[in-house]
């Protein structure tokens, strides 16, 4: 293919994206001067080494920060501002961006440490301030990895905030709603992907961590003490599962609409029935509904990372539930055999009820 034909193909593709509202502005130039991956990797490692040495030298001279909440807040804010300046001025330099990332992470830790010294542990104001601080960094700092990490931290701060208010269990439902909202609209993550893609991955990381802590029982140890919340402590997880089920139903209707399939059709009703069954299973096996949602989002958007994470999470949650079953190995084996038979039977029924057309098979290939 000649270079002239290549430019024409790029221009036609850009015009099609603009027609569908997935791109704005002029055709971006081809970045022919990008360094190879091994050079960028070495520059990134050098940036972290330089940042760690600098932070170590500065840390020895700023030992008083540990003893003062105000000093920690000031030093943390200055470090975040310095990192923001680095990202804005040298966003295309791998050494500078990794250097700024290391400084920002250290500055965030110092700032949050100052908040913990200023406020009593477990108070709602503490987690609310951490949430606002991290959301501000998500919006302002234009770096993919930085936005992923700050989004995950903000989501975890939201989880702690809701728990400190006694609203146990509903954070997972809220985060699943945010995850679906970010990924299901191509115009959002394609038109401004530099912002929404890392936010989507950050919510994904936080959601998996929250569901894992729930599955292992660690979340009970991290709940803040609150009076008069026995009802939420008992039924909050059910409410969270109901919210996740509602998000799954909404996502399924959006996915079916994208494929021109009515929600009242046989395929639509089968999808609704499967989602309701998953919600019932999630009451006993936390994380299954969330993993299925991640898998469906990955399949709909064609994102292999989401599909891989969803498959791994589904296997992990099911395996952990199987391990925690308080029964004999014989009964566990019977459960596995019956489950496998039901899945194979469901696949056969779906293949008979919804036979694939040659056009569908060709599109999948």
TORTOR-718551 format. One record per residue (C-alpha): x, y, z; residue number from 1; residue in one letter. Coordinates in steps of 0.2 Angstrom, whole numbers, plus 2048, in hexadecimal, padded with zeros to 3 digits. Example, Ala and Ser with C-alpha at 12.3 -4.5 7.8 and 13.67 -1.06 7.14 Angstrom:
# residues 2
{X = 83E Y = 7EA Z = 827 num = 1 residu = a}
{X = 844 Y = 7FB Z = 824 num = 2 residu = s}
END
This chain:
# residues 365
{X = 800 Y = 800 Z = 800 num = 1 residu = x}
{X = 807 Y = 811 Z = 7FB num = 2 residu = x}
{X = 809 Y = 81F Z = 807 num = 3 residu = x}
{X = 7FC Y = 829 Z = 7FE num = 4 residu = x}
{X = 7EF Y = 81C Z = 7FF num = 5 residu = x}
{X = 7F3 Y = 819 Z = 811 num = 6 residu = x}
{X = 7EF Y = 82C Z = 814 num = 7 residu = x}
{X = 7DF Y = 82B Z = 80A num = 8 residu = x}
{X = 7D9 Y = 81C Z = 815 num = 9 residu = x}
{X = 7DD Y = 825 Z = 825 num = 10 residu = x}
{X = 7D3 Y = 834 Z = 81F num = 11 residu = x}
{X = 7C4 Y = 82A Z = 81A num = 12 residu = x}
{X = 7C4 Y = 821 Z = 82A num = 13 residu = x}
{X = 7C5 Y = 831 Z = 834 num = 14 residu = x}
{X = 7B7 Y = 838 Z = 82A num = 15 residu = x}
{X = 7AC Y = 829 Z = 82E num = 16 residu = x}
{X = 7B0 Y = 82B Z = 841 num = 17 residu = x}
{X = 7AB Y = 83D Z = 840 num = 18 residu = x}
{X = 79B Y = 838 Z = 838 num = 19 residu = x}
{X = 797 Y = 82D Z = 846 num = 20 residu = x}
{X = 79C Y = 839 Z = 853 num = 21 residu = x}
{X = 7AB Y = 82F Z = 859 num = 22 residu = x}
{X = 7B8 Y = 83C Z = 854 num = 23 residu = x}
{X = 7BA Y = 84F Z = 853 num = 24 residu = x}
{X = 7C6 Y = 85B Z = 84C num = 25 residu = x}
{X = 7D4 Y = 858 Z = 83E num = 26 residu = x}
{X = 7DC Y = 848 Z = 83A num = 27 residu = x}
{X = 7EA Y = 845 Z = 846 num = 28 residu = x}
{X = 7FB Y = 844 Z = 83E num = 29 residu = x}
{X = 805 Y = 833 Z = 83E num = 30 residu = x}
{X = 812 Y = 833 Z = 84C num = 31 residu = x}
{X = 821 Y = 82C Z = 843 num = 32 residu = x}
{X = 82D Y = 831 Z = 850 num = 33 residu = x}
{X = 827 Y = 826 Z = 85E num = 34 residu = x}
{X = 835 Y = 81D Z = 866 num = 35 residu = x}
{X = 835 Y = 80A Z = 866 num = 36 residu = x}
{X = 82E Y = 801 Z = 875 num = 37 residu = x}
{X = 83E Y = 7FC Z = 87E num = 38 residu = x}
{X = 845 Y = 80D Z = 87D num = 39 residu = x}
{X = 835 Y = 814 Z = 885 num = 40 residu = x}
{X = 836 Y = 806 Z = 892 num = 41 residu = x}
{X = 847 Y = 80B Z = 897 num = 42 residu = x}
{X = 843 Y = 81D Z = 898 num = 43 residu = x}
{X = 834 Y = 819 Z = 8A3 num = 44 residu = x}
{X = 83F Y = 80E Z = 8AF num = 45 residu = x}
{X = 84B Y = 81C Z = 8B0 num = 46 residu = x}
{X = 83E Y = 829 Z = 8B4 num = 47 residu = x}
{X = 838 Y = 81E Z = 8C3 num = 48 residu = x}
{X = 84A Y = 81C Z = 8C9 num = 49 residu = x}
{X = 84D Y = 82E Z = 8C8 num = 50 residu = x}
{X = 83D Y = 833 Z = 8D1 num = 51 residu = x}
{X = 840 Y = 826 Z = 8DF num = 52 residu = x}
{X = 852 Y = 82D Z = 8E2 num = 53 residu = x}
{X = 84B Y = 83F Z = 8E2 num = 54 residu = x}
{X = 83D Y = 83B Z = 8EE num = 55 residu = x}
{X = 849 Y = 831 Z = 8F9 num = 56 residu = x}
{X = 854 Y = 841 Z = 8FA num = 57 residu = x}
{X = 846 Y = 84C Z = 8FD num = 58 residu = x}
{X = 83D Y = 841 Z = 90A num = 59 residu = x}
{X = 84D Y = 841 Z = 915 num = 60 residu = x}
{X = 84C Y = 854 Z = 915 num = 61 residu = x}
{X = 839 Y = 855 Z = 918 num = 62 residu = x}
{X = 838 Y = 849 Z = 927 num = 63 residu = x}
{X = 82D Y = 856 Z = 930 num = 64 residu = x}
{X = 81F Y = 852 Z = 924 num = 65 residu = x}
{X = 81B Y = 842 Z = 92D num = 66 residu = x}
{X = 818 Y = 84C Z = 93D num = 67 residu = x}
{X = 80D Y = 859 Z = 936 num = 68 residu = x}
{X = 7FC Y = 857 Z = 92D num = 69 residu = x}
{X = 7FD Y = 869 Z = 925 num = 70 residu = x}
{X = 80F Y = 866 Z = 91F num = 71 residu = x}
{X = 80A Y = 855 Z = 917 num = 72 residu = x}
{X = 7FB Y = 85E Z = 90E num = 73 residu = x}
{X = 806 Y = 86C Z = 908 num = 74 residu = x}
{X = 814 Y = 861 Z = 902 num = 75 residu = x}
{X = 808 Y = 855 Z = 8FA num = 76 residu = x}
{X = 7FF Y = 863 Z = 8F1 num = 77 residu = x}
{X = 80F Y = 86A Z = 8EA num = 78 residu = x}
{X = 815 Y = 859 Z = 8E4 num = 79 residu = x}
{X = 804 Y = 856 Z = 8DB num = 80 residu = x}
{X = 806 Y = 867 Z = 8D3 num = 81 residu = x}
{X = 818 Y = 863 Z = 8CD num = 82 residu = x}
{X = 812 Y = 853 Z = 8C6 num = 83 residu = x}
{X = 804 Y = 85C Z = 8BD num = 84 residu = x}
{X = 810 Y = 868 Z = 8B5 num = 85 residu = x}
{X = 81B Y = 85A Z = 8AF num = 86 residu = x}
{X = 80D Y = 851 Z = 8A7 num = 87 residu = x}
{X = 807 Y = 861 Z = 89E num = 88 residu = x}
{X = 818 Y = 866 Z = 898 num = 89 residu = x}
{X = 820 Y = 856 Z = 893 num = 90 residu = x}
{X = 811 Y = 84A Z = 890 num = 91 residu = x}
{X = 81A Y = 841 Z = 882 num = 92 residu = x}
{X = 82A Y = 83E Z = 88B num = 93 residu = x}
{X = 82A Y = 82D Z = 893 num = 94 residu = x}
{X = 838 Y = 831 Z = 89F num = 95 residu = x}
{X = 82F Y = 841 Z = 8A5 num = 96 residu = x}
{X = 81E Y = 839 Z = 8A6 num = 97 residu = x}
{X = 824 Y = 82A Z = 8B1 num = 98 residu = x}
{X = 82E Y = 836 Z = 8BB num = 99 residu = x}
{X = 81E Y = 841 Z = 8BE num = 100 residu = x}
{X = 814 Y = 831 Z = 8C1 num = 101 residu = x}
{X = 820 Y = 82C Z = 8CF num = 102 residu = x}
{X = 81F Y = 83D Z = 8D7 num = 103 residu = x}
{X = 80C Y = 83E Z = 8D6 num = 104 residu = x}
{X = 80A Y = 82D Z = 8DE num = 105 residu = x}
{X = 816 Y = 832 Z = 8ED num = 106 residu = x}
{X = 80D Y = 843 Z = 8EE num = 107 residu = x}
{X = 7FC Y = 83B Z = 8EF num = 108 residu = x}
{X = 802 Y = 830 Z = 8FD num = 109 residu = x}
{X = 809 Y = 83E Z = 907 num = 110 residu = x}
{X = 7F9 Y = 849 Z = 904 num = 111 residu = x}
{X = 7ED Y = 83A Z = 909 num = 112 residu = x}
{X = 7F9 Y = 837 Z = 918 num = 113 residu = x}
{X = 7F6 Y = 849 Z = 91D num = 114 residu = x}
{X = 7E3 Y = 847 Z = 91C num = 115 residu = x}
{X = 7E4 Y = 837 Z = 927 num = 116 residu = x}
{X = 7EE Y = 841 Z = 934 num = 117 residu = x}
{X = 7E1 Y = 850 Z = 933 num = 118 residu = x}
{X = 7D1 Y = 846 Z = 934 num = 119 residu = x}
{X = 7CC Y = 837 Z = 93F num = 120 residu = x}
{X = 7CE Y = 826 Z = 936 num = 121 residu = x}
{X = 7BD Y = 820 Z = 930 num = 122 residu = x}
{X = 7B4 Y = 831 Z = 92F num = 123 residu = x}
{X = 7AA Y = 835 Z = 91F num = 124 residu = x}
{X = 7B3 Y = 846 Z = 91D num = 125 residu = x}
{X = 7C4 Y = 83D Z = 91B num = 126 residu = x}
{X = 7BE Y = 831 Z = 90D num = 127 residu = x}
{X = 7B4 Y = 83F Z = 904 num = 128 residu = x}
{X = 7C3 Y = 84A Z = 903 num = 129 residu = x}
{X = 7CE Y = 83C Z = 8FC num = 130 residu = x}
{X = 7C0 Y = 839 Z = 8EF num = 131 residu = x}
{X = 7C0 Y = 84B Z = 8EA num = 132 residu = x}
{X = 7D3 Y = 84C Z = 8EA num = 133 residu = x}
{X = 7D4 Y = 83D Z = 8DE num = 134 residu = x}
{X = 7C6 Y = 842 Z = 8D3 num = 135 residu = x}
{X = 7CF Y = 853 Z = 8D0 num = 136 residu = x}
{X = 7DF Y = 84A Z = 8CB num = 137 residu = x}
{X = 7D5 Y = 83F Z = 8BF num = 138 residu = x}
{X = 7CF Y = 84E Z = 8B6 num = 139 residu = x}
{X = 7DE Y = 859 Z = 8B6 num = 140 residu = x}
{X = 7ED Y = 84D Z = 8B3 num = 141 residu = x}
{X = 7EE Y = 847 Z = 8A1 num = 142 residu = x}
{X = 7F6 Y = 836 Z = 8A3 num = 143 residu = x}
{X = 7EF Y = 825 Z = 8A0 num = 144 residu = x}
{X = 7F7 Y = 81B Z = 8AE num = 145 residu = x}
{X = 7F5 Y = 82A Z = 8BA num = 146 residu = x}
{X = 7E2 Y = 82B Z = 8B6 num = 147 residu = x}
{X = 7E0 Y = 818 Z = 8B8 num = 148 residu = x}
{X = 7E8 Y = 818 Z = 8CA num = 149 residu = x}
{X = 7DF Y = 828 Z = 8D0 num = 150 residu = x}
{X = 7CE Y = 822 Z = 8CA num = 151 residu = x}
{X = 7D1 Y = 811 Z = 8D3 num = 152 residu = x}
{X = 7D5 Y = 81B Z = 8E3 num = 153 residu = x}
{X = 7C6 Y = 826 Z = 8E1 num = 154 residu = x}
{X = 7BB Y = 817 Z = 8DF num = 155 residu = x}
{X = 7C2 Y = 80F Z = 8EE num = 156 residu = x}
{X = 7C0 Y = 820 Z = 8F8 num = 157 residu = x}
{X = 7AE Y = 81F Z = 8F3 num = 158 residu = x}
{X = 7AC Y = 80E Z = 8F9 num = 159 residu = x}
{X = 7B4 Y = 813 Z = 90A num = 160 residu = x}
{X = 7A8 Y = 822 Z = 90A num = 161 residu = x}
{X = 798 Y = 818 Z = 908 num = 162 residu = x}
{X = 79E Y = 80C Z = 915 num = 163 residu = x}
{X = 7A2 Y = 81A Z = 922 num = 164 residu = x}
{X = 790 Y = 820 Z = 91F num = 165 residu = x}
{X = 789 Y = 80F Z = 922 num = 166 residu = x}
{X = 784 Y = 80B Z = 910 num = 167 residu = x}
{X = 78D Y = 7FA Z = 90F num = 168 residu = x}
{X = 78D Y = 7F1 Z = 8FF num = 169 residu = x}
{X = 786 Y = 7FD Z = 8F3 num = 170 residu = x}
{X = 797 Y = 804 Z = 8EC num = 171 residu = x}
{X = 799 Y = 7F5 Z = 8E1 num = 172 residu = x}
{X = 788 Y = 7F9 Z = 8D9 num = 173 residu = x}
{X = 78C Y = 80B Z = 8D6 num = 174 residu = x}
{X = 79D Y = 807 Z = 8CF num = 175 residu = x}
{X = 796 Y = 7FA Z = 8C3 num = 176 residu = x}
{X = 78A Y = 807 Z = 8BD num = 177 residu = x}
{X = 799 Y = 813 Z = 8BA num = 178 residu = x}
{X = 7A2 Y = 805 Z = 8B1 num = 179 residu = x}
{X = 794 Y = 802 Z = 8A5 num = 180 residu = x}
{X = 790 Y = 814 Z = 8A2 num = 181 residu = x}
{X = 7A3 Y = 817 Z = 89D num = 182 residu = x}
{X = 7A5 Y = 809 Z = 891 num = 183 residu = x}
{X = 794 Y = 807 Z = 889 num = 184 residu = x}
{X = 794 Y = 817 Z = 880 num = 185 residu = x}
{X = 7A1 Y = 817 Z = 872 num = 186 residu = x}
{X = 79F Y = 82A Z = 86F num = 187 residu = x}
{X = 7A5 Y = 82D Z = 881 num = 188 residu = x}
{X = 7B4 Y = 823 Z = 881 num = 189 residu = x}
{X = 7B9 Y = 825 Z = 86F num = 190 residu = x}
{X = 7B6 Y = 838 Z = 86E num = 191 residu = x}
{X = 7BF Y = 83B Z = 87E num = 192 residu = x}
{X = 7C8 Y = 82B Z = 881 num = 193 residu = x}
{X = 7D7 Y = 833 Z = 88A num = 194 residu = x}
{X = 7CC Y = 837 Z = 898 num = 195 residu = x}
{X = 7BF Y = 829 Z = 899 num = 196 residu = x}
{X = 7C9 Y = 819 Z = 894 num = 197 residu = x}
{X = 7D4 Y = 81B Z = 8A4 num = 198 residu = x}
{X = 7C5 Y = 81F Z = 8AE num = 199 residu = x}
{X = 7BD Y = 80F Z = 8A8 num = 200 residu = x}
{X = 7CC Y = 804 Z = 8AC num = 201 residu = x}
{X = 7CE Y = 80D Z = 8BD num = 202 residu = x}
{X = 7BC Y = 809 Z = 8C2 num = 203 residu = x}
{X = 7BF Y = 7F7 Z = 8BC num = 204 residu = x}
{X = 7CE Y = 7F5 Z = 8C8 num = 205 residu = x}
{X = 7C5 Y = 7FC Z = 8D7 num = 206 residu = x}
{X = 7B6 Y = 7F1 Z = 8D4 num = 207 residu = x}
{X = 7C0 Y = 7E1 Z = 8D3 num = 208 residu = x}
{X = 7C9 Y = 7E6 Z = 8E3 num = 209 residu = x}
{X = 7B8 Y = 7E9 Z = 8EC num = 210 residu = x}
{X = 7B0 Y = 7D9 Z = 8E6 num = 211 residu = x}
{X = 7C0 Y = 7CF Z = 8EB num = 212 residu = x}
{X = 7C0 Y = 7D7 Z = 8FC num = 213 residu = x}
{X = 7AD Y = 7D2 Z = 8FE num = 214 residu = x}
{X = 7B1 Y = 7C0 Z = 8F8 num = 215 residu = x}
{X = 7BF Y = 7BE Z = 904 num = 216 residu = x}
{X = 7B5 Y = 7C6 Z = 912 num = 217 residu = x}
{X = 7C2 Y = 7D4 Z = 914 num = 218 residu = x}
{X = 7B5 Y = 7E2 Z = 912 num = 219 residu = x}
{X = 7AE Y = 7DD Z = 923 num = 220 residu = x}
{X = 7BE Y = 7E2 Z = 92B num = 221 residu = x}
{X = 7BF Y = 7F3 Z = 922 num = 222 residu = x}
{X = 7AD Y = 7F8 Z = 926 num = 223 residu = x}
{X = 7AC Y = 808 Z = 930 num = 224 residu = x}
{X = 7A3 Y = 807 Z = 941 num = 225 residu = x}
{X = 792 Y = 810 Z = 93F num = 226 residu = x}
{X = 783 Y = 80F Z = 94B num = 227 residu = x}
{X = 772 Y = 80A Z = 945 num = 228 residu = x}
{X = 777 Y = 802 Z = 934 num = 229 residu = x}
{X = 774 Y = 7F0 Z = 938 num = 230 residu = x}
{X = 767 Y = 7EF Z = 92B num = 231 residu = x}
{X = 773 Y = 7F5 Z = 91E num = 232 residu = x}
{X = 781 Y = 7E9 Z = 924 num = 233 residu = x}
{X = 775 Y = 7DB Z = 921 num = 234 residu = x}
{X = 76C Y = 7E0 Z = 911 num = 235 residu = x}
{X = 778 Y = 7EC Z = 909 num = 236 residu = x}
{X = 781 Y = 7DF Z = 8FF num = 237 residu = x}
{X = 770 Y = 7D9 Z = 8F8 num = 238 residu = x}
{X = 76C Y = 7EB Z = 8F3 num = 239 residu = x}
{X = 77D Y = 7EC Z = 8EA num = 240 residu = x}
{X = 779 Y = 7DC Z = 8E1 num = 241 residu = x}
{X = 768 Y = 7E3 Z = 8DC num = 242 residu = x}
{X = 771 Y = 7F3 Z = 8D5 num = 243 residu = x}
{X = 77E Y = 7E8 Z = 8CC num = 244 residu = x}
{X = 76F Y = 7DE Z = 8C4 num = 245 residu = x}
{X = 767 Y = 7EE Z = 8BF num = 246 residu = x}
{X = 777 Y = 7F4 Z = 8B6 num = 247 residu = x}
{X = 778 Y = 7E3 Z = 8AE num = 248 residu = x}
{X = 766 Y = 7E4 Z = 8A7 num = 249 residu = x}
{X = 769 Y = 7F6 Z = 8A1 num = 250 residu = x}
{X = 779 Y = 7F1 Z = 899 num = 251 residu = x}
{X = 771 Y = 7E2 Z = 891 num = 252 residu = x}
{X = 763 Y = 7EC Z = 889 num = 253 residu = x}
{X = 770 Y = 7F9 Z = 882 num = 254 residu = x}
{X = 77A Y = 7EA Z = 87B num = 255 residu = x}
{X = 76B Y = 7E2 Z = 873 num = 256 residu = x}
{X = 766 Y = 7F3 Z = 86C num = 257 residu = x}
{X = 777 Y = 7F5 Z = 864 num = 258 residu = x}
{X = 774 Y = 7E4 Z = 85B num = 259 residu = x}
{X = 762 Y = 7E9 Z = 856 num = 260 residu = x}
{X = 75A Y = 7DC Z = 862 num = 261 residu = x}
{X = 74B Y = 7E0 Z = 86B num = 262 residu = x}
{X = 74B Y = 7DD Z = 87E num = 263 residu = x}
{X = 73A Y = 7D4 Z = 87D num = 264 residu = x}
{X = 740 Y = 7C8 Z = 870 num = 265 residu = x}
{X = 745 Y = 7B6 Z = 874 num = 266 residu = x}
{X = 758 Y = 7BB Z = 875 num = 267 residu = x}
{X = 754 Y = 7CA Z = 87F num = 268 residu = x}
{X = 749 Y = 7C0 Z = 88C num = 269 residu = x}
{X = 757 Y = 7B3 Z = 88D num = 270 residu = x}
{X = 764 Y = 7C0 Z = 891 num = 271 residu = x}
{X = 758 Y = 7C8 Z = 89F num = 272 residu = x}
{X = 755 Y = 7B6 Z = 8A6 num = 273 residu = x}
{X = 768 Y = 7B2 Z = 8A6 num = 274 residu = x}
{X = 76C Y = 7C3 Z = 8AF num = 275 residu = x}
{X = 75F Y = 7C0 Z = 8BC num = 276 residu = x}
{X = 766 Y = 7AE Z = 8BF num = 277 residu = x}
{X = 778 Y = 7B6 Z = 8C1 num = 278 residu = x}
{X = 771 Y = 7C2 Z = 8CD num = 279 residu = x}
{X = 76A Y = 7B4 Z = 8D8 num = 280 residu = x}
{X = 77B Y = 7AB Z = 8D7 num = 281 residu = x}
{X = 784 Y = 7BB Z = 8DC num = 282 residu = x}
{X = 77B Y = 7BB Z = 8ED num = 283 residu = x}
{X = 785 Y = 7AC Z = 8F1 num = 284 residu = x}
{X = 794 Y = 7AE Z = 8E6 num = 285 residu = x}
{X = 79A Y = 7C1 Z = 8E6 num = 286 residu = x}
{X = 7A1 Y = 7C8 Z = 8D7 num = 287 residu = x}
{X = 799 Y = 7BC Z = 8CA num = 288 residu = x}
{X = 78D Y = 7CA Z = 8C3 num = 289 residu = x}
{X = 79B Y = 7D7 Z = 8C3 num = 290 residu = x}
{X = 7A7 Y = 7CB Z = 8B9 num = 291 residu = x}
{X = 799 Y = 7C7 Z = 8AC num = 292 residu = x}
{X = 796 Y = 7DA Z = 8AA num = 293 residu = x}
{X = 7A8 Y = 7DD Z = 8A7 num = 294 residu = x}
{X = 7A9 Y = 7CE Z = 89A num = 295 residu = x}
{X = 799 Y = 7D5 Z = 891 num = 296 residu = x}
{X = 7A0 Y = 7E7 Z = 890 num = 297 residu = x}
{X = 7B0 Y = 7E0 Z = 889 num = 298 residu = x}
{X = 7A7 Y = 7D6 Z = 87C num = 299 residu = x}
{X = 79C Y = 7E4 Z = 877 num = 300 residu = x}
{X = 7AA Y = 7F1 Z = 876 num = 301 residu = x}
{X = 7B6 Y = 7E5 Z = 86E num = 302 residu = x}
{X = 7C2 Y = 7E8 Z = 87C num = 303 residu = x}
{X = 7CD Y = 7D9 Z = 87F num = 304 residu = x}
{X = 7D4 Y = 7DF Z = 890 num = 305 residu = x}
{X = 7C2 Y = 7E0 Z = 897 num = 306 residu = x}
{X = 7BE Y = 7CF Z = 890 num = 307 residu = x}
{X = 7CE Y = 7C7 Z = 898 num = 308 residu = x}
{X = 7CB Y = 7D0 Z = 8A8 num = 309 residu = x}
{X = 7B9 Y = 7CA Z = 8A8 num = 310 residu = x}
{X = 7BD Y = 7B8 Z = 8A5 num = 311 residu = x}
{X = 7CB Y = 7B8 Z = 8B2 num = 312 residu = x}
{X = 7C0 Y = 7C0 Z = 8BF num = 313 residu = x}
{X = 7B1 Y = 7B4 Z = 8BB num = 314 residu = x}
{X = 7BD Y = 7A5 Z = 8BD num = 315 residu = x}
{X = 7C4 Y = 7AC Z = 8CD num = 316 residu = x}
{X = 7B4 Y = 7B0 Z = 8D5 num = 317 residu = x}
{X = 7AC Y = 79F Z = 8D1 num = 318 residu = x}
{X = 7BC Y = 796 Z = 8D6 num = 319 residu = x}
{X = 7BC Y = 79F Z = 8E7 num = 320 residu = x}
{X = 7AA Y = 79C Z = 8EA num = 321 residu = x}
{X = 7AD Y = 789 Z = 8E6 num = 322 residu = x}
{X = 7BC Y = 789 Z = 8F2 num = 323 residu = x}
{X = 7B1 Y = 791 Z = 900 num = 324 residu = x}
{X = 7A3 Y = 785 Z = 8FF num = 325 residu = x}
{X = 7A0 Y = 77C Z = 910 num = 326 residu = x}
{X = 79D Y = 76B Z = 909 num = 327 residu = x}
{X = 7A5 Y = 75B Z = 904 num = 328 residu = x}
{X = 7B0 Y = 759 Z = 8F5 num = 329 residu = x}
{X = 7A4 Y = 74C Z = 8EE num = 330 residu = x}
{X = 796 Y = 759 Z = 8EE num = 331 residu = x}
{X = 7A2 Y = 766 Z = 8E7 num = 332 residu = x}
{X = 7A6 Y = 75B Z = 8D8 num = 333 residu = x}
{X = 793 Y = 757 Z = 8D6 num = 334 residu = x}
{X = 790 Y = 76A Z = 8D5 num = 335 residu = x}
{X = 79E Y = 76D Z = 8C8 num = 336 residu = x}
{X = 797 Y = 75E Z = 8BE num = 337 residu = x}
{X = 785 Y = 765 Z = 8BE num = 338 residu = x}
{X = 78B Y = 776 Z = 8BB num = 339 residu = x}
{X = 795 Y = 771 Z = 8AB num = 340 residu = x}
{X = 786 Y = 767 Z = 8A5 num = 341 residu = x}
{X = 77A Y = 775 Z = 8A7 num = 342 residu = x}
{X = 786 Y = 781 Z = 89E num = 343 residu = x}
{X = 788 Y = 774 Z = 88F num = 344 residu = x}
{X = 775 Y = 772 Z = 88F num = 345 residu = x}
{X = 772 Y = 785 Z = 88F num = 346 residu = x}
{X = 77E Y = 786 Z = 880 num = 347 residu = x}
{X = 775 Y = 779 Z = 877 num = 348 residu = x}
{X = 764 Y = 781 Z = 87A num = 349 residu = x}
{X = 76B Y = 792 Z = 875 num = 350 residu = x}
{X = 772 Y = 78B Z = 865 num = 351 residu = x}
{X = 761 Y = 783 Z = 861 num = 352 residu = x}
{X = 756 Y = 792 Z = 865 num = 353 residu = x}
{X = 762 Y = 79F Z = 85E num = 354 residu = x}
{X = 76B Y = 796 Z = 84F num = 355 residu = x}
{X = 779 Y = 7A0 Z = 848 num = 356 residu = x}
{X = 777 Y = 7A6 Z = 836 num = 357 residu = x}
{X = 785 Y = 7A5 Z = 829 num = 358 residu = x}
{X = 786 Y = 7B8 Z = 82A num = 359 residu = x}
{X = 789 Y = 7B8 Z = 83D num = 360 residu = x}
{X = 796 Y = 7AA Z = 83C num = 361 residu = x}
{X = 79F Y = 7B4 Z = 82F num = 362 residu = x}
{X = 79F Y = 7C4 Z = 839 num = 363 residu = x}
{X = 7A6 Y = 7BB Z = 848 num = 364 residu = x}
{X = 7B4 Y = 7B4 Z = 83E num = 365 residu = x}
END
